[in-house]
Structure formats: structure tokens, C-alpha cells
Amino acid sequence: MTNSKTKAFTAIILSAFAMLAAACNTVEGVGQDLESAGDAAERTTDEIAN
């Protein structure tokens, strides 16, 4: 990767992390968000399998 691409990628990752941190202001909130994402992924794979 070039230096400018690396900087852009880093900026995107940091921005995403900041938005995630702002959305989940407690450890419990993070756990709930992760559980919700896992449930959604499981439903999607079940739909694809059937």
C-alpha cells in the first residue's frame, strides 16, 4: 500500500471506531451490539442455507 492509502485506511478505521464508541457508551451496550450483530449474521446464514 502506498503511504497515502495507508493514511486514508487508518483514518477510516479510526473514524469507524470513534462512531462505534460513541454509539455504545457502556460495556453492556457493546455486548448487546455484538450480540445483535451475531444474531443478524446467524439469521442471514440460515436464510442462505434454506
Backbone hydrogen bonds, N-H to C=O, Kabsch-Sander energy under -0.5 kcal/mol:
donor,donor_aa,acceptor,acceptor_aa,energy
6,T,2,T,-2.4
7,K,3,N,-2.2
8,A,4,S,-2.2
9,F,5,K,-2.7
10,T,6,T,-2.4
11,A,7,K,-2.3
12,I,8,A,-2.3
13,I,9,F,-2.4
14,L,10,T,-2.6
15,S,11,A,-2.2
16,A,12,I,-2.6
17,F,13,I,-2.5
18,A,14,L,-2.2
19,M,15,S,-2.3
20,L,16,A,-2.4
21,A,17,F,-2.7
22,A,18,A,-2.1
23,A,19,M,-2.0
24,C,20,L,-1.9
25,N,23,A,-0.6
30,V,26,T,-1.9
31,G,27,V,-2.3
32,Q,28,E,-2.4
33,D,29,G,-2.4
34,L,30,V,-2.6
35,E,31,G,-2.4
36,S,32,Q,-2.5
37,A,33,D,-2.3
38,G,34,L,-2.3
39,D,35,E,-2.5
40,A,36,S,-2.3
41,A,37,A,-2.3
42,E,38,G,-2.3
43,R,39,D,-2.5
44,T,40,A,-2.2
45,T,41,A,-2.3
46,D,42,E,-2.2
47,E,43,R,-2.3
48,I,44,T,-2.2
49,A,45,T,-2.3
50,N,46,D,-1.5
